[in-house]
Amino acid sequence: MRKELVYNSLTIGKQQGQKKIAALIDPDKVTQKKVERMVRHAVNADVDYFFVGGSLVMDDSLSRWIKLIKSSCNIPVIIFPGSPLQINGEADAIFFLSLISGRNPELLIGHHVVSAPILHQMDIEVMSTAYMLIDGGAPTTVSYISNSSPIPANKSSIAVATALAGQMLGMKIIYLDSGSGAKIPVSEKMIRAVSTQIEVPLIVGGGIRTPELAQNSCMAGADLIVVGNALETDPALVEEMAASVHSMSKPIISL
Ligand code: 1GP
């Protein structure tokens, strides 16, 4: 396993009040041309990370896209796996996700047992992540595939209790996700409630399709915003999105 370079960039960023953005590539939904465009715009926009993965991946293109990104830029690539089939040693890091909003034992520990020995032999950074699905107003692939129901959007107290439990279990990142293509992104109220109670970095994604939404989520306390669908439709949007997220960072004062 690799040293914690990506995780350190997240925690140092959080300590310094920096706000970050990740572009999510769902391997099934893109073409080579699309990925090349996404990378070009992401580099111009100074995007912080690429996430690659999906709840259901129908072909073996994941490795191809990771290679393509790695050979075209220095933006770290993190696997956002929907299953152990998406483990790939060419990425910089992988989220070791426990779906703690659900009660499906396979996604709480089963897949981890299967994946751990393989990851242990790979040169990849493994980041233990408390993954929480929040109701986004429409059934999502992730909720169907994971066979788990999301936390109701208006139950911030459940989200806080769940995030605290994840942190107490030693998970190093909290990830609030209303699912790809969510009608309603995670509310600012919920982001604020969770972010004020935890110490570890907070990632928020699902249905964030405008720079304003991204900015509001940062203002509410998200450290890292994830955008997928909106960039698949319009890769150039990432420049505006990233500018609005990065503008929320505190200025770094050097002594
Ligand atoms: C990743 O589910 C999100 O956390 C991505 O959602 O595709 O709606 O941006 P979108």
Boltz pocket constraint, residues with backbone or C-beta under 6 A from the ligand:
constraints:
  - pocket:
      binder: B
      contacts: [[A, 24], [A, 176], [A, 177], [A, 178], [A, 179], [A, 180], [A, 181], [A, 182], [A, 204], [A, 205], [A, 206], [A, 207], [A, 208], [A, 226], [A, 227], [A, 228], [A, 229], [A, 230]]
      max_distance: 6.0
